[in-house]
């Protein structure tokens, strides 16, 4: 089911389809598809993931093939097929787990006390917020930049005595450079629409039931925002080139 959000005082209608994770924007009766923040940031290279995928593939092969033994061609073909798909399977499991944790955090923050105890990672995030005085005022908030024409969903906005903070939950193995670009884009879209400044960004990395807060330096926002815009320009140009190259095939 498509979810609809009114932004900029109703001047912008942002539609989101959870099924395919796609956005649609309606402005003055005209509908178009904006680029999503996460898709733009995917252009940022993550070489560590390539080595991880190679190592994982080799692990599957080593576990299935012993030294000094003979195997049929059919068996080896199945081993190679499983090895090729193994990294994708692990990534999907990790993505599904991350989605469940995000949903659990959202449920608790929206008042779903019955969810408490069902997801230790979510409980840990919520407890960290409470212990450190962060009062969540927005959760799973859709944003859209009219100036730069991109959309996305930020995890949360929290309020303290110092001001507003953008919060982002990460459940992967590491925090990557693209996460800084991603959160900078959310900050700028939020500020553009609401006119309310964000004090800073905090990435709460939850792994193995431990919460590792990463407070992004306030002075880093300018550089991260510039890098995001650069990534957006690169993404758009690559798309344009690929579209032209398809005509040559």
MDAnalysis code that builds the backbone (N, CA, C; Angstrom):
import MDAnalysis as mda
import numpy as np

u = mda.Universe.empty(747, n_residues=249, atom_resindex=np.repeat(np.arange(249), 3), trajectory=True)
u.add_TopologyAttr("name", ["N", "CA", "C"] * 249)
u.add_TopologyAttr("resid", np.arange(1, 250))
u.add_TopologyAttr("resname", ["UNK", "UNK", "UNK", "UNK", "UNK", "UNK", "UNK", "UNK", "UNK", "UNK", "UNK", "UNK", "UNK", "UNK", "UNK", "UNK", "UNK", "UNK", "UNK", "UNK", "UNK", "UNK", "UNK", "UNK", "UNK", "UNK", "UNK", "UNK", "UNK", "UNK", "UNK", "UNK", "UNK", "UNK", "UNK", "UNK", "UNK", "UNK", "UNK", "UNK", "UNK", "UNK", "UNK", "UNK", "UNK", "UNK", "UNK", "UNK", "UNK", "UNK", "UNK", "UNK", "UNK", "UNK", "UNK", "UNK", "UNK", "UNK", "UNK", "UNK", "UNK", "UNK", "UNK", "UNK", "UNK", "UNK", "UNK", "UNK", "UNK", "UNK", "UNK", "UNK", "UNK", "UNK", "UNK", "UNK", "UNK", "UNK", "UNK", "UNK", "UNK", "UNK", "UNK", "UNK", "UNK", "UNK", "UNK", "UNK", "UNK", "UNK", "UNK", "UNK", "UNK", "UNK", "UNK", "UNK", "UNK", "UNK", "UNK", "UNK", "UNK", "UNK", "UNK", "UNK", "UNK", "UNK", "UNK", "UNK", "UNK", "UNK", "UNK", "UNK", "UNK", "UNK", "UNK", "UNK", "UNK", "UNK", "UNK", "UNK", "UNK", "UNK", "UNK", "UNK", "UNK", "UNK", "UNK", "UNK", "UNK", "UNK", "UNK", "UNK", "UNK", "UNK", "UNK", "UNK", "UNK", "UNK", "UNK", "UNK", "UNK", "UNK", "UNK", "UNK", "UNK", "UNK", "UNK", "UNK", "UNK", "UNK", "UNK", "UNK", "UNK", "UNK", "UNK", "UNK", "UNK", "UNK", "UNK", "UNK", "UNK", "UNK", "UNK", "UNK", "UNK", "UNK", "UNK", "UNK", "UNK", "UNK", "UNK", "UNK", "UNK", "UNK", "UNK", "UNK", "UNK", "UNK", "UNK", "UNK", "UNK", "UNK", "UNK", "UNK", "UNK", "UNK", "UNK", "UNK", "UNK", "UNK", "UNK", "UNK", "UNK", "UNK", "UNK", "UNK", "UNK", "UNK", "UNK", "UNK", "UNK", "UNK", "UNK", "UNK", "UNK", "UNK", "UNK", "UNK", "UNK", "UNK", "UNK", "UNK", "UNK", "UNK", "UNK", "UNK", "UNK", "UNK", "UNK", "UNK", "UNK", "UNK", "UNK", "UNK", "UNK", "UNK", "UNK", "UNK", "UNK", "UNK", "UNK", "UNK", "UNK", "UNK", "UNK", "UNK", "UNK", "UNK", "UNK", "UNK", "UNK", "UNK", "UNK", "UNK", "UNK", "UNK", "UNK", "UNK", "UNK"])
u.atoms.positions = np.array([
    [0.839, -1.190, 0.000],
    [0.000, 0.000, 0.000],
    [0.884, 1.254, 0.000],
    [0.563, 2.178, -0.875],
    [1.338, 3.415, -0.971],
    [1.070, 4.314, 0.234],
    [2.145, 4.841, 0.833],
    [2.035, 5.752, 1.964],
    [2.220, 7.177, 1.461],
    [1.364, 8.064, 1.912],
    [1.377, 9.443, 1.427],
    [1.690, 10.413, 2.560],
    [2.587, 11.362, 2.283],
    [2.983, 12.371, 3.265],
    [2.892, 13.749, 2.632],
    [2.261, 14.685, 3.340],
    [2.209, 16.069, 2.875],
    [3.380, 16.847, 3.452],
    [4.127, 17.513, 2.581],
    [5.292, 18.291, 3.001],
    [5.156, 19.731, 2.525],
    [5.954, 20.600, 3.091],
    [5.954, 22.020, 2.713],
    [4.530, 22.606, 2.780],
    [3.856, 22.321, 3.897],
    [2.520, 22.872, 4.090],
    [1.501, 22.367, 3.087],
    [1.706, 21.171, 2.572],
    [0.762, 20.587, 1.622],
    [1.080, 20.897, 0.169],
    [2.115, 21.692, -0.078],
    [2.484, 22.030, -1.454],
    [3.149, 20.857, -2.175],
    [3.708, 19.935, -1.388],
    [4.361, 18.754, -1.957],
    [3.738, 17.497, -1.354],
    [3.365, 16.561, -2.215],
    [2.851, 15.273, -1.775],
    [3.906, 14.229, -2.113],
    [4.379, 13.532, -1.096],
    [5.400, 12.505, -1.293],
    [4.766, 11.134, -1.082],
    [4.797, 10.314, -2.120],
    [4.271, 8.958, -2.042],
    [5.425, 7.974, -1.908],
    [5.216, 6.957, -1.072],
    [6.243, 5.938, -0.865],
    [5.610, 4.565, -0.933],
    [6.214, 3.693, -1.746],
    [5.746, 2.319, -1.878],
    [6.714, 1.402, -1.131],
    [6.316, 0.863, 0.026],
    [7.223, 0.005, 0.806],
    [7.617, -1.262, 0.059],
    [6.772, -1.692, -0.873],
    [7.049, -2.922, -1.603],
    [8.308, -2.846, -2.443],
    [8.439, -1.772, -3.208],
    [9.624, -1.622, -4.062],
    [10.542, -0.492, -3.610],
    [10.201, 0.103, -2.478],
    [11.010, 1.177, -1.870],
    [11.214, 2.341, -2.846],
    [10.154, 2.707, -3.546],
    [10.238, 3.804, -4.505],
    [9.367, 4.977, -4.069],
    [9.861, 6.172, -4.414],
    [9.154, 7.400, -4.078],
    [8.553, 8.022, -5.334],
    [7.457, 8.750, -5.133],
    [6.865, 9.566, -6.177],
    [6.494, 10.908, -5.558],
    [6.740, 11.974, -6.287],
    [6.446, 13.314, -5.793],
    [5.364, 13.940, -6.666],
    [4.399, 14.592, -6.022],
    [3.357, 15.311, -6.750],
    [3.442, 16.787, -6.363],
    [3.723, 17.629, -7.338],
    [3.801, 19.066, -7.124],
    [2.940, 19.749, -8.178],
    [1.929, 20.490, -7.719],
    [1.020, 21.201, -8.622],
    [0.405, 20.262, -9.657],
    [0.037, 19.078, -9.170],
    [-0.641, 18.115, -10.032],
    [0.276, 17.293, -10.913],
    [1.561, 17.606, -10.935],
    [2.510, 16.873, -11.767],
    [3.273, 15.863, -10.910],
    [3.367, 14.638, -11.409],
    [4.019, 13.570, -10.658],
    [5.327, 13.169, -11.342],
    [6.358, 12.982, -10.538],
    [7.606, 12.460, -11.086],
    [8.333, 11.651, -10.017],
    [9.352, 10.914, -10.450],
    [10.100, 10.031, -9.562],
    [11.428, 10.685, -9.186],
    [11.584, 11.055, -7.924],
    [12.858, 11.650, -7.492],
    [13.880, 10.563, -7.159],
    [15.137, 10.927, -7.110],
    [16.160, 9.997, -6.670],
    [16.089, 9.835, -5.153],
    [16.307, 8.612, -4.679],
    [16.324, 8.352, -3.244],
    [17.730, 8.555, -2.700],
    [17.815, 9.040, -1.473],
    [19.110, 9.311, -0.844],
    [19.987, 8.060, -0.826],
    [19.414, 6.925, -0.420],
    [20.208, 5.698, -0.324],
    [20.710, 5.243, -1.690],
    [19.918, 5.467, -2.717],
    [20.349, 5.076, -4.065],
    [21.499, 5.962, -4.536],
    [21.389, 7.241, -4.251],
    [22.474, 8.157, -4.615],
    [23.763, 7.747, -3.915],
    [23.671, 7.450, -2.626],
    [24.866, 7.116, -1.844],
    [25.458, 5.760, -2.228],
    [24.690, 4.931, -2.930],
    [25.208, 3.631, -3.350],
    [26.337, 3.762, -4.366],
    [26.493, 4.954, -4.945],
    [27.561, 5.176, -5.915],
    [28.929, 5.212, -5.240],
    [28.912, 5.409, -3.901],
    [30.171, 5.469, -3.148],
    [30.757, 4.067, -3.039],
    [32.005, 3.907, -3.435],
    [32.658, 2.606, -3.448],
    [32.903, 2.096, -2.034],
    [32.684, 0.783, -1.841],
    [32.970, 0.135, -0.560],
    [33.847, -1.091, -0.841],
    [35.145, -0.894, -1.052],
    [36.040, -2.002, -1.411],
    [36.074, -3.118, -0.383],
    [35.839, -2.785, 0.888],
    [35.870, -3.822, 1.924],
    [34.807, -4.890, 1.667],
    [33.677, -4.494, 1.094],
    [32.611, -5.455, 0.821],
    [33.005, -6.422, -0.286],
    [33.830, -5.967, -1.221],
    [34.290, -6.846, -2.299],
    [35.160, -7.959, -1.720],
    [36.096, -7.582, -0.849],
    [36.961, -8.582, -0.221],
    [36.157, -9.524, 0.665],
    [35.146, -8.976, 1.344],
    [34.282, -9.816, 2.168],
    [33.563, -10.851, 1.315],
    [33.047, -10.440, 0.169],
    [32.323, -11.351, -0.721],
    [33.256, -12.438, -1.250],
    [34.487, -12.054, -1.599],
    [35.461, -13.038, -2.095],
    [35.785, -14.065, -1.006],
    [36.053, -13.580, 0.198],
    [36.371, -14.478, 1.315],
    [35.214, -15.418, 1.613],
    [34.003, -14.900, 1.575],
    [32.831, -15.711, 1.858],
    [32.655, -16.800, 0.799],
    [32.883, -16.434, -0.461],
    [32.780, -17.399, -1.553],
    [33.802, -18.517, -1.392],
    [35.033, -18.139, -1.049],
    [36.083, -19.133, -0.847],
    [35.774, -20.048, 0.332],
    [35.172, -19.503, 1.381],
    [34.816, -20.315, 2.550],
    [33.831, -21.414, 2.172],
    [32.855, -21.065, 1.325],
    [31.864, -22.058, 0.892],
    [32.536, -23.162, 0.081],
    [33.436, -22.775, -0.817],
    [34.135, -23.760, -1.656],
    [35.016, -24.660, -0.801],
    [35.765, -24.075, 0.126],
    [36.659, -24.865, 0.979],
    [35.881, -25.864, 1.831],
    [34.712, -25.453, 2.307],
    [33.909, -26.344, 3.154],
    [33.328, -27.514, 2.368],
    [33.144, -27.328, 1.068],
    [32.488, -28.353, 0.252],
    [33.464, -29.261, -0.493],
    [34.719, -28.789, -0.624],
    [35.698, -29.549, -1.403],
    [36.921, -29.837, -0.545],
    [37.161, -31.106, -0.295],
    [38.321, -31.499, 0.486],
    [39.487, -31.879, -0.408],
    [40.669, -31.838, 0.133],
    [41.861, -32.186, -0.646],
    [41.953, -33.693, -0.842],
    [42.469, -34.116, -1.988],
    [42.702, -35.527, -2.270],
    [41.460, -36.314, -2.638],
    [40.335, -35.649, -2.839],
    [39.093, -36.356, -3.202],
    [38.670, -35.973, -4.608],
    [37.943, -36.853, -5.247],
    [37.433, -36.592, -6.583],
    [35.937, -36.311, -6.502],
    [35.489, -35.344, -7.299],
    [34.085, -34.946, -7.287],
    [33.557, -34.920, -8.711],
    [32.294, -35.226, -8.826],
    [31.668, -35.220, -10.145],
    [31.483, -33.788, -10.631],
    [31.366, -33.660, -11.923],
    [31.151, -32.336, -12.502],
    [29.839, -31.733, -12.012],
    [28.842, -32.575, -11.842],
    [27.538, -32.094, -11.352],
    [27.659, -31.526, -9.947],
    [28.386, -32.239, -9.087],
    [28.570, -31.777, -7.711],
    [29.317, -30.450, -7.673],
    [30.408, -30.363, -8.443],
    [31.195, -29.130, -8.469],
    [30.390, -27.949, -8.991],
    [29.538, -28.217, -9.977],
    [28.689, -27.153, -10.513],
    [27.763, -26.613, -9.435],
    [27.216, -27.515, -8.609],
    [26.333, -27.096, -7.524],
    [27.099, -26.316, -6.454],
    [28.330, -26.740, -6.183],
    [29.154, -26.034, -5.200],
    [29.442, -24.616, -5.676],
    [29.827, -24.476, -6.933],
    [30.139, -23.159, -7.476],
    [28.904, -22.257, -7.481],
    [27.753, -22.861, -7.787],
    [26.512, -22.078, -7.800],
    [26.176, -21.589, -6.390],
    [26.344, -22.477, -5.403],
    [26.060, -22.098, -4.017],
    [27.037, -21.032, -3.536],
    [28.310, -21.172, -3.937],
    [29.319, -20.194, -3.526],
    [29.015, -18.828, -4.115],
    [28.561, -18.830, -5.362],
    [28.253, -17.560, -6.030],
    [27.098, -16.841, -5.345],
    [26.130, -17.611, -4.842],
    [24.935, -17.013, -4.247],
    [25.070, -16.762, -2.745],
    [26.115, -17.296, -2.127],
    [26.204, -17.253, -0.665],
    [26.252, -15.833, -0.118],
    [27.032, -14.959, -0.749],
    [27.147, -13.582, -0.256],
    [25.821, -12.851, -0.358],
    [25.091, -13.099, -1.457],
    [23.785, -12.464, -1.629],
    [22.827, -12.914, -0.542],
    [22.905, -14.202, -0.196],
    [22.026, -14.719, 0.856],
    [22.316, -14.100, 2.204],
    [23.601, -13.970, 2.522],
    [23.988, -13.363, 3.799],
    [23.567, -11.901, 3.840],
    [23.766, -11.186, 2.725],
    [23.363, -9.779, 2.659],
    [21.859, -9.631, 2.856],
    [21.089, -10.556, 2.262],
    [19.627, -10.480, 2.414],
    [19.218, -10.734, 3.857],
    [19.857, -11.711, 4.500],
    [19.545, -11.981, 5.901],
    [19.871, -10.773, 6.772],
    [21.007, -10.142, 6.491],
    [21.409, -8.957, 7.254],
    [20.432, -7.813, 7.027],
    [20.005, -7.652, 5.766],
    [19.048, -6.590, 5.448],
    [17.715, -6.838, 6.136],
    [17.274, -8.105, 6.145],
    [16.011, -8.446, 6.804],
    [16.097, -8.192, 8.303],
    [17.245, -8.550, 8.892],
    [17.435, -8.309, 10.320],
    [17.429, -6.817, 10.626],
    [18.113, -6.048, 9.771],
    [18.140, -4.603, 9.960],
    [16.758, -3.993, 9.874],
    [15.961, -4.491, 8.930],
    [14.589, -3.995, 8.777],
    [13.759, -4.299, 10.011],
    [13.916, -5.502, 10.550],
    [13.165, -5.887, 11.751],
    [13.550, -5.011, 12.944],
    [14.841, -4.721, 13.081],
    [15.292, -3.882, 14.191],
    [14.740, -2.465, 14.038],
    [14.789, -1.924, 12.818],
    [14.231, -0.587, 12.562],
    [12.746, -0.548, 12.917],
    [12.015, -1.573, 12.509],
    [10.578, -1.615, 12.785],
    [10.309, -1.727, 14.283],
    [11.140, -2.496, 14.984],
    [10.966, -2.642, 16.429],
    [11.234, -1.324, 17.151],
    [12.291, -0.617, 16.735],
    [12.589, 0.683, 17.341],
    [11.436, 1.642, 17.102],
    [10.954, 1.685, 15.861],
    [9.838, 2.569, 15.525],
    [8.615, 2.227, 16.364],
    [8.334, 0.919, 16.503],
    [7.159, 0.498, 17.267],
    [7.217, 0.954, 18.715],
    [8.388, 0.806, 19.339],
    [8.535, 1.218, 20.738],
    [8.425, 2.734, 20.866],
    [9.087, 3.469, 19.953],
    [9.066, 4.931, 20.033],
    [7.674, 5.497, 19.779],
    [6.872, 4.754, 19.052],
    [5.488, 5.202, 18.805],
    [4.529, 4.753, 19.900],
    [5.094, 4.155, 20.959],
    [4.251, 3.784, 22.091],
    [3.927, 2.322, 22.178],
    [4.595, 1.491, 21.384],
    [4.322, 0.060, 21.416],
    [5.078, -0.643, 22.516],
    [4.691, -0.396, 23.739],
    [5.401, -0.972, 24.882],
    [5.387, -2.498, 24.844],
    [4.393, -3.086, 24.161],
    [4.304, -4.537, 24.103],
    [5.482, -5.141, 23.348],
    [6.172, -4.326, 22.553],
    [7.319, -4.813, 21.802],
    [8.565, -4.935, 22.662],
    [8.573, -4.282, 23.816],
    [9.732, -4.309, 24.689],
    [10.069, -5.744, 25.080],
    [11.337, -6.108, 24.937],
    [11.785, -7.452, 25.279],
    [11.832, -8.391, 24.097],
    [11.200, -8.037, 23.005],
    [11.171, -8.890, 21.829],
    [12.393, -8.674, 20.941],
    [13.028, -7.509, 21.067],
    [14.189, -7.189, 20.238],
    [15.222, -6.467, 21.107],
    [16.236, -7.186, 21.593],
    [17.238, -6.573, 22.481],
    [17.926, -5.358, 21.861],
    [18.188, -5.415, 20.532],
    [18.851, -4.278, 19.886],
    [17.981, -3.032, 19.944],
    [16.694, -3.192, 19.687],
    [15.768, -2.061, 19.743],
    [15.660, -1.532, 21.162],
    [15.568, -2.441, 22.131],
    [15.500, -2.024, 23.527],
    [16.748, -1.242, 23.914],
    [17.909, -1.693, 23.403],
    [19.153, -1.022, 23.719],
    [19.204, 0.397, 23.179],
    [18.714, 0.588, 21.940],
    [18.683, 1.923, 21.338],
    [17.766, 2.844, 22.127],
    [16.570, 2.368, 22.448],
    [15.596, 3.181, 23.164],
    [16.103, 3.528, 24.563],
    [16.753, 2.577, 25.219],
    [17.294, 2.825, 26.551],
    [18.428, 3.846, 26.484],
    [19.266, 3.765, 25.445],
    [20.354, 4.735, 25.283],
    [19.777, 6.140, 25.111],
    [18.726, 6.273, 24.343],
    [18.094, 7.578, 24.138],
    [17.559, 8.126, 25.457],
    [16.885, 7.277, 26.204],
    [16.303, 7.706, 27.481],
    [17.392, 8.117, 28.462],
    [18.439, 7.298, 28.540],
    [19.514, 7.535, 29.508],
    [20.279, 8.824, 29.210],
    [20.357, 9.176, 27.932],
    [21.129, 10.353, 27.541],
    [20.276, 11.584, 27.265],
    [18.983, 11.496, 27.554],
    [18.126, 12.671, 27.494],
    [17.660, 13.080, 26.110],
    [17.574, 12.125, 25.164],
    [17.090, 12.434, 23.820],
    [15.601, 12.098, 23.737],
    [14.796, 13.119, 23.485],
    [13.345, 12.933, 23.362],
    [12.986, 12.929, 21.881],
    [12.547, 11.802, 21.390],
    [12.249, 11.663, 19.963],
    [10.954, 12.392, 19.627],
    [11.009, 13.296, 18.633],
    [9.837, 14.066, 18.218],
    [9.358, 13.669, 16.822],
    [10.207, 12.989, 16.070],
    [9.837, 12.481, 14.747],
    [10.490, 11.117, 14.573],
    [9.767, 10.177, 13.991],
    [10.320, 8.857, 13.732],
    [9.885, 8.401, 12.350],
    [10.817, 7.800, 11.605],
    [10.564, 7.365, 10.228],
    [9.912, 8.503, 9.434],
    [10.592, 9.620, 9.390],
    [10.061, 10.842, 8.773],
    [10.473, 10.934, 7.308],
    [9.487, 11.063, 6.405],
    [9.779, 11.263, 4.982],
    [10.267, 12.692, 4.764],
    [11.264, 12.832, 3.902],
    [11.783, 14.158, 3.570],
    [11.946, 14.273, 2.058],
    [11.913, 15.511, 1.605],
    [12.102, 15.784, 0.177],
    [12.711, 17.174, 0.023],
    [13.693, 17.286, -0.850],
    [14.313, 18.579, -1.134],
    [13.782, 19.112, -2.453],
    [13.050, 20.222, -2.382],
    [12.569, 20.839, -3.619],
    [13.726, 21.438, -4.411],
    [14.724, 21.924, -3.702],
    [15.851, 22.571, -4.362],
    [16.707, 21.576, -5.136],
    [16.927, 20.394, -4.544],
    [17.833, 19.420, -5.163],
    [17.120, 18.157, -5.648],
    [15.827, 18.066, -5.430],
    [14.999, 16.997, -6.002],
    [15.484, 15.591, -5.612],
    [15.542, 15.348, -4.322],
    [15.799, 13.992, -3.839],
    [14.890, 13.729, -2.642],
    [14.677, 12.476, -2.325],
    [13.780, 12.113, -1.232],
    [14.399, 11.010, -0.383],
    [13.788, 10.764, 0.757],
    [14.287, 9.712, 1.634],
    [13.473, 9.633, 2.912],
    [13.879, 8.744, 3.792],
    [13.217, 8.571, 5.082],
    [14.278, 8.561, 6.167],
    [14.276, 9.567, 7.013],
    [15.229, 9.604, 8.125],
    [14.681, 8.776, 9.278],
    [15.581, 8.260, 10.109],
    [15.151, 7.385, 11.196],
    [14.452, 8.144, 12.313],
    [15.055, 9.247, 12.761],
    [14.429, 9.989, 13.861],
    [15.035, 11.371, 14.020],
    [14.221, 12.249, 14.587],
    [14.667, 13.561, 15.048],
    [14.403, 13.592, 16.550],
    [15.423, 13.956, 17.327],
    [15.270, 13.996, 18.782],
    [15.617, 15.387, 19.295],
    [15.032, 15.722, 20.422],
    [15.230, 17.043, 21.017],
    [15.940, 16.918, 22.364],
    [16.888, 17.827, 22.583],
    [17.554, 17.944, 23.883],
    [17.584, 19.422, 24.255],
    [18.181, 19.728, 25.385],
    [18.310, 21.122, 25.791],
    [19.180, 21.906, 24.809],
    [20.044, 21.202, 24.076],
    [20.934, 21.860, 23.123],
    [20.272, 22.134, 21.781],
    [19.162, 21.448, 21.490],
    [18.493, 21.623, 20.209],
    [18.076, 20.288, 19.609],
    [17.880, 20.274, 18.294],
    [17.428, 19.072, 17.595],
    [18.612, 18.282, 17.048],
    [18.461, 16.958, 17.076],
    [19.495, 16.056, 16.578],
    [18.881, 15.074, 15.590],
    [19.607, 14.806, 14.524],
    [19.183, 13.763, 13.601],
    [19.818, 12.452, 14.052],
    [18.982, 11.428, 14.205],
    [19.448, 10.122, 14.661],
    [19.308, 9.095, 13.544],
    [20.277, 8.210, 13.462],
    [20.257, 7.183, 12.429],
    [20.707, 5.863, 13.047],
    [19.908, 4.797, 12.850],
    [20.279, 3.495, 13.392],
    [20.968, 2.677, 12.295],
    [22.102, 2.087, 12.624],
    [22.807, 1.214, 11.693],
    [23.034, -0.147, 12.349],
    [22.778, -1.208, 11.578],
    [22.867, -2.564, 12.124],
    [23.911, -3.417, 11.408],
    [24.620, -2.847, 10.446],
    [25.616, -3.608, 9.710],
    [26.893, -3.815, 10.507],
    [27.893, -4.359, 9.816],
    [29.154, -4.667, 10.482],
    [29.930, -3.405, 10.828],
    [29.831, -2.395, 9.956],
    [30.591, -1.169, 10.167],
    [29.737, 0.052, 9.841],
    [30.241, 1.222, 10.224],
    [29.717, 2.497, 9.746],
    [30.594, 2.900, 8.565],
    [29.956, 3.242, 7.441],
    [30.703, 3.558, 6.225],
    [30.604, 5.050, 5.904],
    [31.489, 5.482, 5.017],
    [31.524, 6.890, 4.629],
    [30.188, 7.350, 4.070],
    [29.504, 6.476, 3.339],
    [28.233, 6.861, 2.732],
    [27.182, 7.221, 3.779],
    [27.331, 6.698, 4.989],
    [26.371, 7.016, 6.043],
    [26.459, 8.485, 6.441],
    [27.652, 9.044, 6.380],
    [27.803, 10.472, 6.673],
    [27.113, 11.301, 5.587],
    [27.282, 10.906, 4.319],
    [26.638, 11.622, 3.215],
    [25.121, 11.505, 3.327],
    [24.665, 10.318, 3.660],
    [23.234, 10.052, 3.792],
    [22.596, 10.939, 4.858],
    [23.202, 10.985, 6.037],
    [22.626, 11.786, 7.118],
    [22.705, 13.284, 6.826],
    [23.757, 13.700, 6.114],
    [23.859, 15.115, 5.732],
    [22.705, 15.494, 4.800],
    [22.365, 14.603, 3.880],
    [21.253, 14.856, 2.955],
    [19.934, 14.968, 3.712],
    [19.738, 14.129, 4.720],
    [18.514, 14.193, 5.515],
    [18.428, 15.514, 6.282],
    [19.555, 15.919, 6.853],
    [19.582, 17.184, 7.602],
    [19.168, 18.338, 6.700],
    [19.765, 18.422, 5.518],
    [19.501, 19.533, 4.619],
    [18.059, 19.532, 4.122],
    [17.511, 18.373, 3.831],
    [16.114, 18.304, 3.372],
    [15.160, 18.712, 4.495],
    [15.445, 18.250, 5.717],
    [14.626, 18.618, 6.879],
    [14.653, 20.125, 7.116],
    [15.853, 20.698, 7.117],
    [15.987, 22.126, 7.376],
    [15.347, 22.952, 6.262],
    [15.467, 22.492, 5.023],
    [14.862, 23.211, 3.898],
    [13.346, 23.274, 4.048],
    [12.752, 22.168, 4.451],
    [11.287, 22.138, 4.559],
    [10.771, 22.843, 5.809],
    [11.378, 22.550, 6.960],
    [10.832, 23.026, 8.231],
    [11.375, 24.378, 8.661],
    [12.580, 24.735, 8.179],
    [13.209, 25.966, 8.640],
    [13.789, 25.849, 10.036],
    [13.809, 24.636, 10.586],
    [14.329, 24.402, 11.927],
    [15.725, 23.783, 11.836],
    [16.719, 24.389, 12.454],
    [18.096, 23.893, 12.335],
    [18.337, 22.625, 13.149],
    [19.212, 21.785, 12.631],
    [19.636, 20.570, 13.320],
    [20.978, 20.840, 13.993],
    [21.058, 20.530, 15.285],
    [22.282, 20.748, 16.044],
    [23.405, 19.823, 15.581],
    [23.072, 18.541, 15.371],
    [24.099, 17.585, 14.979],
    [23.502, 16.252, 14.584],
    [24.404, 15.315, 14.259],
    [24.003, 13.988, 13.799],
    [24.624, 12.917, 14.689],
    [23.836, 11.907, 15.015],
    [24.343, 10.785, 15.795],
    [23.942, 9.490, 15.101],
    [24.925, 8.657, 14.813],
    [24.664, 7.338, 14.239],
    [24.800, 6.323, 15.372],
    [23.702, 5.646, 15.667],
    [23.715, 4.631, 16.717],
    [23.911, 3.271, 16.058],
    [25.096, 2.730, 16.223],
    [25.457, 1.455, 15.615],
    [25.158, 0.333, 16.608],
    [24.164, -0.495, 16.275],
    [23.806, -1.592, 17.162],
    [24.255, -2.905, 16.549],
    [25.092, -3.619, 17.280],
    [25.616, -4.899, 16.808],
    [25.937, -5.768, 18.017],
    [25.515, -7.035, 17.932],
    [25.742, -7.964, 19.038],
    [25.178, -7.422, 20.343],
    [24.007, -6.760, 20.221],
    [23.285, -6.222, 21.378],
    [24.059, -5.125, 22.107],
    [25.043, -4.538, 21.442],
    [25.781, -3.413, 22.003],
    [25.486, -2.154, 21.186],
    [25.389, -1.019, 21.869],
    [25.109, 0.251, 21.209],
    [26.394, 1.076, 21.184],
    [26.824, 1.414, 19.971],
    [28.025, 2.238, 19.812],
    [27.619, 3.565, 19.167],
    [27.498, 4.628, 19.950],
    [27.105, 5.924, 19.385],
    [28.277, 6.603, 18.680],
    [28.012, 7.098, 17.502],
    [29.013, 7.856, 16.758],
    [28.454, 9.254, 16.536],
    [29.006, 10.221, 17.253],
    [28.578, 11.611, 17.108],
    [29.407, 12.237, 15.988],
    [28.748, 12.549, 14.879],
    [29.454, 13.132, 13.743],
    [29.865, 14.550, 14.115],
    [31.126, 14.911, 13.908],
    [31.552, 16.283, 14.226],
    [30.664, 17.312, 13.542],
    [30.231, 18.318, 14.290],
    [29.327, 19.333, 13.743],
    [29.946, 20.025, 12.531],
    [31.243, 20.275, 12.608],
    [31.912, 20.989, 11.523],
    [32.042, 20.156, 10.249],
    [31.702, 18.856, 10.328],
    [31.826, 17.979, 9.161],
    [30.627, 18.085, 8.221],
    [29.553, 18.737, 8.664],
    [28.338, 18.787, 7.854],
    [28.581, 19.430, 6.495],
    [29.311, 20.526, 6.466],
    [29.544, 21.232, 5.201],
    [30.226, 20.332, 4.184],
    [31.268, 19.638, 4.605],
    [31.986, 18.756, 3.703],
    [31.159, 17.558, 3.282],
    [30.400, 16.974, 4.231],
    [29.566, 15.813, 3.918],
    [28.454, 16.187, 2.944],
    [27.888, 17.368, 3.129],
    [26.825, 17.839, 2.237],
    [27.374, 18.071, 0.830],
    [28.538, 18.670, 0.747],
    [29.173, 18.890, -0.545],
    [29.462, 17.560, -1.236],
    [29.906, 16.573, -0.463],
    [30.195, 15.256, -1.019],
    [28.922, 14.572, -1.506],
    [27.824, 14.752, -0.763],
    [26.560, 14.164, -1.211],
    [26.127, 14.746, -2.548],
    [26.218, 16.067, -2.681],
    [25.846, 16.695, -3.946],
    [26.745, 16.208, -5.078],
    [28.028, 15.980, -4.760],
    [28.939, 15.431, -5.757],
    [28.544, 14.024, -6.154],
    [28.152, 13.219, -5.163],
    [27.700, 11.854, -5.443],
    [26.428, 11.869, -6.295],
    [25.563, 12.825, -6.026],
    [24.325, 12.937, -6.797],
    [24.624, 13.279, -8.258],
    [25.535, 14.227, -8.466],
    [25.906, 14.585, -9.837],
    [26.543, 13.399, -10.560],
    [27.405, 12.668, -9.854],
    [28.053, 11.500, -10.447],
    [27.019, 10.435, -10.788],
    [26.097, 10.170, -9.879],
    [25.067, 9.156, -10.101],
    [24.228, 9.511, -11.327],
    [23.818, 10.757, -11.417],
    [22.985, 11.187, -12.538],
    [23.735, 11.094, -13.865],
    [25.033, 11.459, -13.862],
    [25.808, 11.396, -15.095],
    [26.049, 9.946, -15.528],
    [26.315, 9.071, -14.564],
    [26.510, 7.654, -14.881],
    [25.231, 7.070, -15.469],
    [24.086, 7.432, -14.902],
    [22.810, 6.961, -15.444],
    [22.629, 7.426, -16.886],
    [22.960, 8.669, -17.135],
    [22.821, 9.235, -18.481],
    [23.723, 8.508, -19.470],
    [24.972, 8.254, -19.070],
    [25.915, 7.560, -19.944],
    [25.453, 6.137, -20.226],
    [25.013, 5.429, -19.189],
    [24.557, 4.051, -19.369],
    [23.347, 3.975, -20.298],
    [22.468, 4.957, -20.194],
    [21.306, 4.994, -21.077],
    [21.730, 5.169, -22.533],
    [22.738, 6.021, -22.764],
    [23.244, 6.241, -24.121],
    [23.943, 5.012, -24.651],
    [24.700, 4.328, -23.783],
    [25.445, 3.146, -24.204],
    [24.546, 1.974, -24.569],
    [23.367, 1.913, -23.935],
    [22.426, 0.835, -24.264],
    [21.996, 0.896, -25.711],
    [21.989, 2.093, -26.270],
    [21.573, 2.260, -27.680],
    [22.593, 1.652, -28.643],
    [23.824, 1.433, -28.131],
    [24.866, 0.869, -28.999],
    [24.820, -0.657, -29.046],
    [24.080, -1.255, -28.137],
    [24.032, -2.725, -28.076],
    [23.070, -3.275, -29.124],
])
